[in-house]
Amino acid sequence: MAGNRTLKLSILADVDDLNKKLKAANGDVENSATQLEKFGKVAGAAFLAAAAAAGAYAVKIGVDGVKAALADEQSQVKLASALENATGATKAQIAATEDSIDKMARATGVADDQLRPALSRLALSTGNVSKAQELLSLALDISTQTGKPLEGVANALGKAYDGNTAALGKLGVGLSSAELKAMSFTQVQAKLSELFGGAAAKNAETFQGRMDRLKVAFDESVEAIGYKLLPIIQSLIDIILTKVVPGFEKFAKLFDPIKQAIDRNKESFQALGNFIVDYIVPDRKSTRLNS
């Protein structure tokens, strides 16, 4: 009997231990489930926030892209007009020039909206697309090394090409006024190329130069997105101008007969108003309506 009692107690002890372990395991599972649920909520909120941020950034990229595309389009039109008027450039030459500007911008980190006005100025003096591009490269080297604005350097070179070297001498390019006056423009160009040639290319390989090139590449990508959105926006504008605005105009015209009727019966409405003030609301001080 003692053996049976011992066996029974042992079994009960094992069962009790099993129950404790099951409860503990169940608690762990419930705790894990709770923690998992909390994690899911936190993770879900984080994903939603990230998605919202991504969406907002995408919208910003779209808006910035459209603005950049519009500005770039205007810049291209101005350059095309300048090249046509000053050099008689064909559409093919203008397209090739735009391609050249794009390559120069990406290679040097100087934005195309700086290159185009400079090229336009040089084309005005040279009357030749190839010569203007050649001088633009020189102007870029001088600007990079001296820190002077590109458009200002291009303007000085253009004036020097026209025979006036005064502006060029003020840039501090290492040539005196007397030297500049004594040399032909070809000699001036050769000397400047000797002094500043390759400055833009060397600068492009510096850390700052690489950052500038990266920025240009990014800006061009944003512009590309903007150009993709422009036709969509144009379609919406067309719908508004051809459908919505005329609809509002027609709707507004419906009120014209009502307005005219009120104007024709102004005295009657005034009399009615005075009657209400004098007799319907007698407890208030009568104030007749003025015409």
C-alpha positions in Angstrom: 0.0 0.0 0.0 2.9 2.3 0.8 4.2 1.7 -2.7 0.9 2.6 -4.2 0.6 5.7 -2.1 4.1 6.8 -3.2 3.3 6.1 -6.8 0.1 8.1 -6.5 1.9 11.1 -4.9 4.6 10.9 -7.6 2.0 10.9 -10.3 0.1 13.8 -8.7 3.4 15.7 -8.3 4.2 15.1 -12.0 0.7 16.3 -13.0 1.0 19.4 -10.8 4.4 20.1 -12.3 2.9 19.6 -15.8 0.1 22.0 -15.0 2.5 24.6 -13.8 4.6 24.3 -16.9 1.5 24.4 -19.1 0.3 27.6 -17.4 3.8 29.1 -17.7 3.9 28.1 -21.3 0.4 29.5 -21.9 1.5 32.7 -20.2 4.5 32.9 -22.4 2.4 32.4 -25.4 -0.1 35.0 -24.3 2.7 37.4 -23.5 4.3 36.8 -26.8 1.0 37.3 -28.6 0.5 40.6 -26.7 4.0 41.7 -27.5 3.5 40.6 -31.1 0.3 42.6 -31.3 2.0 45.7 -29.8 4.8 45.2 -32.3 2.3 44.9 -35.1 0.6 48.1 -34.1 3.9 50.0 -33.8 5.3 48.5 -37.0 2.0 49.3 -38.8 2.1 52.9 -37.6 5.7 53.2 -38.7 4.9 51.7 -42.1 2.0 54.1 -42.5 4.1 57.0 -41.5 6.8 55.9 -43.9 4.2 55.5 -46.7 2.8 58.9 -45.9 6.2 60.5 -45.9 7.1 58.7 -49.2 3.8 59.9 -50.7 4.4 63.5 -49.6 7.9 63.4 -51.0 6.6 62.0 -54.3 4.2 64.9 -54.5 7.0 67.3 -53.7 9.2 65.8 -56.4 6.3 66.1 -58.8 5.6 69.8 -58.0 9.3 70.6 -58.0 9.7 68.7 -61.3 6.9 70.6 -63.0 8.4 73.9 -61.8 11.8 72.9 -63.0 10.5 71.7 -66.3 8.6 74.9 -67.0 11.7 77.0 -66.1 13.9 74.7 -68.3 11.5 75.0 -71.2 11.6 78.8 -71.0 15.4 78.7 -70.8 15.6 76.5 -73.9 13.2 78.8 -75.8 15.3 81.8 -75.0 18.5 80.1 -76.2 16.9 78.8 -79.4 15.6 82.3 -80.2 19.1 83.8 -79.5 20.8 81.3 -81.7 18.3 81.7 -84.5 18.5 85.5 -84.5 22.3 85.8 -84.0 23.6 82.8 -86.0 20.8 81.6 -88.2 21.0 78.2 -86.5 18.7 75.5 -87.7 16.5 73.3 -85.5 19.1 70.5 -85.9 21.9 72.8 -84.7 19.9 74.0 -81.8 19.1 70.4 -80.8 22.8 69.5 -81.0 23.6 72.5 -78.9 21.2 71.5 -76.2 22.7 68.1 -76.2 26.2 69.7 -75.8 25.0 71.9 -72.9 23.5 68.8 -71.2 26.8 67.0 -71.4 28.8 70.0 -70.3 26.5 70.5 -67.2 26.8 66.8 -66.2 30.5 66.8 -66.7 31.3 70.1 -64.8 28.5 70.4 -62.3 27.4 73.8 -63.7 23.7 73.9 -64.3 22.3 74.3 -67.8 20.4 77.4 -66.7 23.8 79.1 -66.2 25.3 77.8 -69.4 22.5 78.8 -71.7 22.5 82.6 -71.0 26.3 82.6 -71.3 26.2 80.8 -74.6 23.5 83.2 -75.8 25.7 86.2 -75.0 28.7 84.7 -76.8 26.5 83.8 -79.9 25.4 87.4 -80.0 29.0 88.6 -80.5 30.4 85.8 -82.6 27.4 85.1 -84.8 28.6 81.5 -84.9 27.4 78.5 -82.9 30.7 76.6 -82.9 32.7 79.7 -81.9 30.3 80.5 -79.2 30.6 77.0 -77.8 34.4 77.2 -77.9 34.3 80.5 -76.0 31.8 79.1 -73.5 34.3 76.4 -72.6 36.9 79.1 -72.0 34.5 81.2 -70.0 33.7 78.2 -67.8 37.4 77.7 -67.1 38.0 81.3 -66.2 34.9 81.4 -64.1 35.9 78.3 -62.2 39.4 79.5 -61.4 38.6 83.1 -60.7 35.3 82.6 -58.9 33.6 85.2 -61.1 30.0 84.5 -62.3 29.9 82.6 -65.6 27.6 85.1 -67.3 29.8 88.0 -66.3 32.9 86.3 -67.8 31.0 85.4 -71.0 29.9 89.0 -71.3 33.5 90.2 -70.9 34.7 87.7 -73.5 31.9 88.8 -75.9 32.9 92.4 -75.5 36.5 91.5 -76.1 35.5 89.7 -79.3 33.8 92.9 -80.4 37.0 94.8 -79.7 36.4 96.2 -76.2 38.8 94.5 -73.7 38.1 96.8 -70.8 35.6 94.5 -69.1 38.0 91.6 -69.5 40.8 93.5 -67.9 38.6 94.2 -64.8 38.2 90.4 -64.2 41.8 90.1 -63.0 42.8 87.5 -65.6 46.5 88.3 -65.4 46.7 90.5 -68.4 47.1 94.3 -68.2 45.0 96.8 -70.1 48.0 97.6 -72.2 48.6 93.9 -73.0 45.0 93.3 -73.9 44.9 96.4 -76.2 48.1 95.3 -78.0 46.8 91.8 -78.8 44.3 90.5 -81.2 41.3 88.5 -79.9 42.9 85.3 -81.2 46.0 86.1 -79.2 43.9 87.0 -76.1 42.0 83.7 -76.4 45.2 81.7 -76.8 46.7 83.4 -73.7 43.6 82.9 -71.6 43.5 79.2 -72.6 47.1 78.9 -71.5 46.3 80.5 -68.2 43.0 78.9 -67.4 42.5 75.9 -69.7 41.2 72.7 -68.0 40.3 74.5 -64.8 36.6 73.3 -65.0 37.6 69.7 -65.8 40.0 69.6 -62.8 37.5 71.2 -60.5 34.9 68.5 -61.5 37.1 65.8 -60.0 37.3 67.5 -56.6 34.9 66.4 -53.9 32.9 69.6 -54.3 33.0 69.2 -58.0 31.6 65.7 -57.7 28.9 66.9 -55.4 27.9 69.6 -57.9 27.8 67.0 -60.7 25.6 64.8 -58.5 23.2 67.7 -57.9 23.0 68.5 -61.6 22.2 64.8 -62.3 19.5 64.8 -59.6 18.0 68.1 -60.8 17.9 66.8 -64.4 16.1 63.7 -63.1 13.5 65.9 -61.3 13.1 67.9 -64.5 12.5 64.7 -66.5 9.7 63.8 -64.1 8.3 67.3 -64.6 8.3 67.0 -68.4 6.4 63.7 -68.1 3.7 65.5 -66.0 3.4 68.5 -68.2 1.1 66.9 -70.8 -1.2 65.7 -68.0 -1.4 69.2 -66.6 -1.9 70.7 -70.0 -4.9 68.3 -70.5 -6.4 69.4 -67.2 -5.9 73.1 -68.2 -7.6 72.5 -71.5 -10.6 70.8 -69.8 -10.9 73.7 -67.4 -10.7 76.3 -70.1 -13.0 74.6 -72.6 -15.5 72.9 -70.2 -15.5 74.2 -66.6 -15.0 78.0 -67.2 -17.8 78.2 -69.9 -20.0 76.2 -67.6 -19.5 78.8 -64.8 -20.1 81.6 -67.2 -23.4 80.1 -68.3 -24.4 79.4 -64.7 -23.6 83.0 -63.8 -25.8 84.3 -66.7 -28.8 82.5 -65.1 -28.7 85.1 -62.3 -28.9 88.0 -64.7 -32.7 88.0 -65.0 -33.1 87.8 -61.2 -30.7 90.7 -60.8 -32.5 92.7 -63.5 -35.9 92.0 -61.8 -34.6 93.2 -58.5 -33.2 96.4 -60.1 -36.5 97.1 -61.8 -38.4 96.7 -58.6 -36.0 98.3 -56.2 -38.6 100.8 -54.9 -41.1 98.0 -54.1 -38.4 96.0 -52.2 -37.5 99.2 -50.3 -41.1 99.9 -49.4 -41.6 96.3 -48.2 -38.5 96.6 -46.1 -39.8 99.8 -44.5 -43.2 98.3 -43.8 -41.5 95.3 -42.0 -39.4 97.7 -39.9 -42.3 100.0 -39.0 -45.2 97.6 -38.4 -44.0 94.0 -38.2 -41.2 94.9 -35.7 -42.7 97.9 -33.9 -40.8 97.4 -30.6 -37.5 98.4 -32.2 -36.7 101.9 -33.2 -37.9 102.5 -36.7 -35.1 103.0 -39.1 -36.4 103.4 -42.7 -34.3 101.9 -45.4 -32.4 104.4 -47.4 -32.3 104.1 -51.2 
